């Protein structure tokens, strides 16, 4: 269950450490008095030796004394041992809790945490992509490109919600228009089989650039996005193909989950692309799923502009972690 507002045990809430551990960056904060992340510090993963090392460094630098923790991790989370997908970190939650003397610890997939943030997003934390009616009640889906491609859903359940983590970024992905055929043929030669993550991610944007323009002038994802915003022809062409494919995948997810509550795009790559999503290509690709174009026209698409939605989701989950047990009759 996800409470709608801070509970009477607010002082306990402010003793919860929250962390978003990705393949590239590690972000750690505490739950603030308003129920949102406070005191966040961000490190590149290569700058800290391990998750325990990052937590110890945070405690040393801030003087925080957490009594519990909620962790969002870029990996499948199923049991005590966690093995990260795109970073060579392996750890046991029980060992971390024991080292720091925590009375409780919870870990979730990083995009499951983002899904939990959706009811807590403020109007200033997001903006619409294209025109569509307001969201109807129902399932909400969130996805986003970073080092990989995360996908999760938030499903109404008994007056509250249940979050559903997935490995949807690893589904097979291919061309759906004639001009995409040679691009995907080149992608297959470099990275086969082609998954959605292989294209719709930071490394995927770089692969897409090479597939469209050759490897003579390879560019990093950040340079491609910056070039597109400046009007560079090859960068613009790559970015707009990315926007088209991104919109198509968003439409796929909307149909998979019948996400009448809306489809939300997050992740660092999506935020940097930003206004390029306002081109008609995105919504056109989102809706172009016959015979369900009319259904998709009613589903809103939203860009999460908040930098740390995963931490916000962890803060929401902190309430359930420390909720007092119901009194026995």
Secondary structure, DSSP 8 states (H G I E B T S, - for coil): ---SS--TTHHHHTTEEEEEE-SSEEEEEEE-TTSSEEEEEEEEGGGSSSHHHHHHHHHHHH----SEEEEEESS---SSEEE-SSS--EEEHHHHHHHHT-SEEEEEEHHHHHHHHGGG--GGGEEE-S------SS-EEEEEESSSEEEEEEEEETTEEEEEE--GGGSB----SHHHHHHHHHHHHHSSS-BHHHHSSHHHHHHHHHHHH-STT---HHHHHHHHHHT-HHHHHHHHHHHHHHHHHHHHHHHHHT-TT-EEEESHHHHHHGGGGGSHHHHHHHH--TT-HHHHHTS-EEEE--TTHHHHHHHHHHHHHS-------
